């Protein structure tokens, strides 16, 4: 049943991302990927608020967590989850692992997009 909440939230999050892209594209047609930046920032904010509000899970908040945090934020931007996981590493005192994860993820993901484009 939780998968349904993730599915519904993911659809809403994806529509939110599309809406941000359309809105920002009309306002700022510059080369800087402002729409992605705004989506990532808003999704991270929503994820932070969701986590804080749902800190003590009950059955109903587990469904809300699946809908809001996993679904909406996941559909809106996986960067929000990336940010949350790195924050958790920092909060647990794993500064090196957090920095390593950030650097390796950025470098390898950019390289993967590059190689994916070259392969295709």
MORA-V909312 format. One record per run of one state. SS is the DSSP state (H for helix, E for strand, L for the rest). FROM is the first residue (numbers start at 0). TO is the last residue. If there is no record, write none. Layout:
ss = [SS SS]
from = [FROM FROM]
to = [TO TO]
//
This chain:
ss = [L H L H L H L H L H L]
from = [0 1 27 33 53 58 76 78 91 94 119]
to = [0 26 32 52 57 75 77 90 93 118 119]
//
